[in-house]
Amino acid sequence: METIKACWNGRNDGENPLARRVFQVVDFDLPIKSQGFGLVGFAVDEGVFRNKGRVGAKQAPNRIRQGLANFPVTRQALRLHDLGNIECEDGDLEKAQGLLSSSVCKVLQAGAKSIVLGGGHEIMFGHYNGIREAFPEKKIGVLNLDAHFDNRQPSEVGKGSSGTGFWQIAQNEPLHSLHIGIQRNSNTLELFDTAHNLGMQYILSDEIYFENLNTILERIEEFANEVDVLYLTVCMDVFNAAISPGVSALAYNGLFADITVLTILRRVFSSSKLLAMDVAEVNPTYDLGDRTSRLAASLINEWFLSAE
């Protein structure tokens, strides 16, 4: 935990509440405070390895913490509790996902909102299960900002990967998901067919432009109205390689963090139903100037700016 605490540092302009930065409001002591955020790092990329991707994402959580630390606090009520990192021992991804689920459930049952720092996108299955454990009777809607559907069938029974999470959820319960930024050149026809069969709604990356913004926002609003709890998962490979080079699968024609994308995210962040978020596939091994980890941190900070 000392290594994690060392990540939370930045410019100190004093203890005046109007001058504080995020690192000055982070808490490490139990119990978790309600009406705040509970954060856990998923320092795991076993799922990326199983999915034949570029490993290295397990190094990301602390880098994202460093990116978050120096943002100014714009809401004096901001409270952030750091539960530390979950790691994967002996390649036992399923155990690591179970530990993540338990941590997420603890955060949500305490009345806080859940933030998880990845790690590969196998983070999603563990995060979802924690939300389900906390809200067994609720209808959970997953908003997936991603170039990929991540709905592959596992090649080995009982062993998922970074690309199987949505298929795994659908084996246990009806799937309610909206996927934003899907790339035609990143998903086979079989994966599109699986998406249709599982009822996965999606918006192609080609459809995300300013003139189409109102239509996109209406679709998100309709989706949110149909569920009880919203969970946002952001796979950083949805973004263009110029601004997000540190990922497992580069997207040379991916999205930019422009006003269109930020408006979409801010609409999601403004929803009172949004109780959980994660960022995945940040890979410091291949990053340039911490672009990807800093972008991931800035997306989380957008929720800090928007949440009530």
C-alpha positions as CSV (number, residue, x, y, z in Angstrom):
1,M,0.0,0.0,0.0
2,E,2.9,2.4,0.5
3,T,3.7,2.2,-3.2
4,I,0.1,3.1,-3.9
5,K,0.1,6.0,-1.4
6,A,3.2,7.4,-3.1
7,C,1.2,7.7,-6.4
8,W,-1.1,10.2,-4.8
9,N,1.1,13.4,-4.9
10,G,1.0,16.6,-6.7
11,R,1.3,20.4,-6.3
12,N,0.3,21.4,-2.8
13,D,-1.2,24.9,-2.8
14,G,-2.3,24.5,0.9
15,E,-5.2,23.1,2.8
16,N,-7.7,25.8,1.8
17,P,-10.7,23.8,0.5
18,L,-10.7,26.0,-2.6
19,A,-7.1,25.1,-3.4
20,R,-7.2,21.3,-2.9
21,R,-6.3,18.7,-5.5
22,V,-7.4,15.1,-5.8
23,F,-4.4,13.6,-3.9
24,Q,-5.4,15.7,-0.9
25,V,-8.8,14.1,-0.5
26,V,-7.8,10.4,-0.9
27,D,-8.6,8.2,2.1
28,F,-7.1,4.8,2.8
29,D,-8.8,3.9,6.1
30,L,-12.0,1.9,6.5
31,P,-14.9,2.2,6.6
32,I,-15.7,3.5,3.1
33,K,-17.6,6.7,3.2
34,S,-21.0,6.8,1.6
35,Q,-21.7,9.4,-1.0
36,G,-18.2,9.2,-2.3
37,F,-16.1,7.0,-4.6
38,G,-14.4,3.7,-3.8
39,L,-11.5,3.0,-6.1
40,V,-9.6,-0.3,-6.6
41,G,-6.8,-1.2,-9.0
42,F,-7.1,-4.4,-11.1
43,A,-3.4,-5.0,-11.8
44,V,-4.1,-7.9,-14.1
45,D,-3.5,-8.7,-17.7
46,E,-3.9,-12.5,-17.7
47,G,-7.0,-12.1,-19.8
48,V,-5.1,-10.2,-22.4
49,F,-2.5,-13.0,-22.5
50,R,-5.2,-15.5,-22.9
51,N,-6.7,-13.4,-25.7
52,K,-3.3,-13.3,-27.5
53,G,-2.9,-9.6,-27.0
54,R,0.1,-7.4,-25.9
55,V,0.5,-7.8,-22.1
56,G,1.6,-5.0,-19.8
57,A,-1.7,-3.6,-18.6
58,K,-1.2,-5.0,-15.1
59,Q,1.2,-2.1,-14.6
60,A,-1.4,0.5,-15.3
61,P,-3.4,1.2,-12.1
62,N,-0.6,3.1,-10.4
63,R,0.1,5.1,-13.5
64,I,-3.5,6.1,-13.7
65,R,-3.5,7.1,-10.0
66,Q,-0.5,9.4,-10.8
67,G,-2.5,11.0,-13.6
68,L,-5.5,11.5,-11.3
69,A,-3.6,12.9,-8.4
70,N,-3.0,16.5,-9.5
71,F,-6.4,17.4,-10.8
72,P,-8.0,20.3,-8.9
73,V,-11.0,19.4,-6.7
74,T,-13.9,21.3,-8.2
75,R,-16.6,19.9,-5.9
76,Q,-15.8,20.4,-2.2
77,A,-17.8,17.3,-1.3
78,L,-15.5,15.0,-3.3
79,R,-14.5,11.9,-1.3
80,L,-12.3,9.2,-2.7
81,H,-11.4,5.9,-0.9
82,D,-8.5,3.8,-2.3
83,L,-8.8,0.1,-1.6
84,G,-5.5,-0.8,-3.2
85,N,-4.7,-3.2,-6.0
86,I,-5.8,-6.7,-6.9
87,E,-3.2,-8.9,-8.5
88,C,-3.4,-12.3,-10.3
89,E,-1.3,-15.1,-8.8
90,D,-0.3,-18.1,-10.8
91,G,-2.4,-17.2,-13.7
92,D,-5.7,-17.6,-11.8
93,L,-7.7,-15.0,-13.5
94,E,-11.0,-16.3,-12.1
95,K,-9.8,-15.9,-8.5
96,A,-8.7,-12.3,-9.3
97,Q,-12.0,-11.5,-10.8
98,G,-13.7,-12.9,-7.7
99,L,-11.7,-10.7,-5.5
100,L,-12.6,-7.7,-7.6
101,S,-16.3,-8.6,-7.4
102,S,-16.1,-8.7,-3.6
103,S,-14.3,-5.3,-3.4
104,V,-16.8,-3.7,-5.8
105,C,-19.7,-5.1,-3.8
106,K,-18.2,-3.7,-0.6
107,V,-18.0,-0.2,-2.1
108,L,-21.5,-0.2,-3.5
109,Q,-23.1,-1.6,-0.3
110,A,-21.4,1.2,1.6
111,G,-23.3,3.7,-0.5
112,A,-20.3,4.8,-2.6
113,K,-19.7,4.7,-6.3
114,S,-17.3,2.2,-7.8
115,I,-14.2,3.0,-9.8
116,V,-11.8,0.3,-11.1
117,L,-8.5,0.9,-12.8
118,G,-7.4,-1.7,-15.2
119,G,-5.8,-3.9,-16.2
120,G,-7.1,-5.7,-19.2
121,H,-10.8,-5.7,-20.2
122,E,-11.3,-8.9,-18.2
123,I,-11.9,-6.3,-15.6
124,M,-15.4,-5.9,-16.9
125,F,-16.7,-9.4,-16.0
126,G,-15.4,-9.1,-12.4
127,H,-16.8,-5.6,-12.0
128,Y,-20.2,-6.6,-13.4
129,N,-20.4,-9.5,-11.0
130,G,-19.7,-7.2,-8.1
131,I,-22.5,-4.9,-9.1
132,R,-24.8,-7.9,-9.5
133,E,-23.8,-9.1,-6.0
134,A,-24.6,-5.6,-4.5
135,F,-27.9,-5.3,-6.4
136,P,-29.2,-8.8,-7.0
137,E,-32.7,-7.6,-8.0
138,K,-31.7,-4.6,-10.2
139,K,-31.6,-4.4,-14.0
140,I,-28.0,-3.5,-14.8
141,G,-27.2,-1.7,-18.0
142,V,-23.6,-1.8,-19.3
143,L,-22.4,1.1,-21.5
144,N,-19.3,-0.2,-23.2
145,L,-17.1,2.4,-24.9
146,D,-15.0,0.1,-27.0
147,A,-13.8,-0.8,-30.5
148,H,-14.6,-4.5,-29.8
149,F,-17.7,-6.4,-28.7
150,D,-15.7,-8.6,-26.3
151,N,-18.3,-11.4,-26.8
152,R,-16.1,-14.3,-27.8
153,Q,-16.9,-17.7,-26.5
154,P,-14.0,-18.9,-24.3
155,S,-11.7,-21.4,-26.0
156,E,-11.5,-23.3,-22.7
157,V,-14.5,-24.1,-20.5
158,G,-14.6,-22.0,-17.4
159,K,-11.7,-19.8,-18.5
160,G,-12.5,-16.4,-19.9
161,S,-10.2,-13.7,-21.3
162,S,-10.2,-10.0,-22.0
163,G,-12.5,-10.7,-25.0
164,T,-15.2,-12.9,-23.5
165,G,-16.9,-10.9,-20.8
166,F,-20.2,-10.1,-22.4
167,W,-20.6,-13.7,-23.6
168,Q,-20.0,-14.8,-20.0
169,I,-22.6,-12.5,-18.6
170,A,-25.1,-13.7,-21.2
171,Q,-24.7,-17.3,-20.0
172,N,-26.0,-16.3,-16.5
173,E,-28.7,-13.7,-17.2
174,P,-30.2,-11.5,-20.0
175,L,-27.7,-9.0,-21.2
176,H,-28.5,-5.3,-21.3
177,S,-25.7,-3.5,-23.1
178,L,-25.0,-0.6,-25.4
179,H,-21.6,-0.6,-27.1
180,I,-20.3,2.8,-28.4
181,G,-17.5,3.1,-30.9
182,I,-17.6,-0.4,-32.4
183,Q,-15.2,-0.8,-35.3
184,R,-16.1,-2.9,-38.4
185,N,-12.5,-3.6,-38.9
186,S,-12.0,-5.0,-35.4
187,N,-14.9,-7.5,-35.2
188,T,-15.6,-10.5,-37.5
189,L,-19.0,-11.2,-38.9
190,E,-19.3,-14.0,-36.4
191,L,-18.9,-11.5,-33.5
192,F,-21.5,-9.2,-35.1
193,D,-23.8,-12.2,-35.4
194,T,-23.2,-13.1,-31.7
195,A,-24.0,-9.5,-30.7
196,H,-27.3,-9.6,-32.6
197,N,-28.1,-13.0,-31.0
198,L,-27.4,-11.8,-27.5
199,G,-29.3,-8.5,-28.0
200,M,-26.3,-6.3,-27.7
201,Q,-27.1,-2.8,-28.9
202,Y,-24.3,-0.8,-30.6
203,I,-23.3,2.4,-32.2
204,L,-20.5,2.1,-34.8
205,S,-17.5,4.4,-34.6
206,D,-18.5,5.7,-38.1
207,E,-21.7,7.1,-36.5
208,I,-19.9,9.2,-33.9
209,Y,-19.7,12.7,-35.3
210,F,-21.0,16.0,-34.1
211,E,-23.9,16.3,-36.6
212,N,-25.2,12.9,-35.3
213,L,-24.8,13.8,-31.6
214,N,-28.5,14.3,-30.7
215,T,-29.4,10.9,-32.1
216,I,-26.6,9.3,-30.1
217,L,-27.7,11.1,-26.9
218,E,-31.3,10.0,-27.5
219,R,-30.2,6.4,-27.8
220,I,-28.2,6.6,-24.6
221,E,-31.2,8.2,-22.8
222,E,-33.5,5.5,-24.0
223,F,-31.1,2.8,-22.9
224,A,-30.7,4.4,-19.4
225,N,-34.5,4.7,-19.0
226,E,-34.8,0.9,-19.4
227,V,-32.4,-0.1,-16.6
228,D,-32.0,0.5,-12.8
229,V,-28.2,0.8,-12.6
230,L,-25.7,2.1,-15.2
231,Y,-22.2,0.8,-15.4
232,L,-19.7,2.5,-17.8
233,T,-16.7,0.5,-19.0
234,V,-14.1,2.3,-21.1
235,C,-11.7,0.2,-23.2
236,M,-8.9,2.7,-24.1
237,D,-8.4,1.0,-27.5
238,V,-11.5,2.7,-28.7
239,F,-9.4,5.9,-29.1
240,N,-7.2,6.8,-31.9
241,A,-3.6,5.6,-31.6
242,A,-2.3,9.2,-31.7
243,I,-3.9,9.9,-28.3
244,S,-4.1,6.4,-26.9
245,P,-0.9,4.5,-28.1
246,G,-0.5,2.4,-24.9
247,V,-3.1,-0.3,-25.5
248,S,-3.1,-4.0,-26.5
249,A,-4.8,-3.4,-29.9
250,L,-4.1,-0.1,-31.6
251,A,-6.9,1.8,-33.4
252,Y,-5.4,3.9,-36.1
253,N,-8.9,5.2,-37.1
254,G,-10.3,5.3,-33.6
255,L,-12.1,8.0,-31.7
256,F,-10.7,11.3,-30.5
257,A,-11.5,12.9,-27.1
258,D,-13.2,15.8,-28.9
259,I,-16.3,17.7,-27.9
260,T,-18.6,15.0,-29.5
261,V,-17.1,12.2,-27.4
262,L,-16.8,14.3,-24.2
263,T,-20.5,15.4,-24.6
264,I,-21.5,11.8,-24.8
265,L,-19.5,10.9,-21.7
266,R,-20.8,13.9,-19.8
267,R,-24.4,13.0,-20.5
268,V,-23.6,9.5,-19.0
269,F,-21.8,11.0,-16.0
270,S,-24.8,13.3,-15.3
271,S,-27.1,10.3,-14.8
272,S,-28.1,9.5,-11.2
273,K,-28.2,5.8,-12.3
274,L,-24.4,5.7,-13.0
275,L,-22.9,3.8,-10.0
276,A,-19.8,2.2,-11.5
277,M,-17.0,2.9,-14.0
278,D,-13.8,1.4,-15.1
279,V,-11.0,2.1,-17.6
280,A,-9.2,-0.8,-19.2
281,E,-6.4,-1.8,-21.5
282,V,-4.0,1.0,-20.5
283,N,-0.6,-0.6,-21.2
284,P,2.3,1.5,-19.9
285,T,4.8,-0.7,-21.8
286,Y,3.7,0.7,-25.1
287,D,2.6,4.2,-24.0
288,L,4.2,7.4,-25.2
289,G,4.6,10.2,-22.6
290,D,1.9,8.6,-20.5
291,R,-0.7,9.7,-23.0
292,T,-3.0,6.8,-22.5
293,S,-2.9,6.7,-18.7
294,R,-3.4,10.4,-18.5
295,L,-6.3,10.2,-20.9
296,A,-7.8,7.4,-18.8
297,A,-7.3,9.6,-15.7
298,S,-9.0,12.6,-17.3
299,L,-12.0,10.5,-18.2
300,I,-12.4,9.5,-14.5
301,N,-12.0,13.1,-13.5
302,E,-14.9,14.0,-15.8
303,W,-17.1,11.9,-13.5
304,F,-15.7,13.7,-10.5
305,L,-16.7,17.0,-12.2
306,S,-20.2,15.8,-13.0
307,A,-21.3,13.6,-10.1
308,E,-23.6,14.9,-7.5
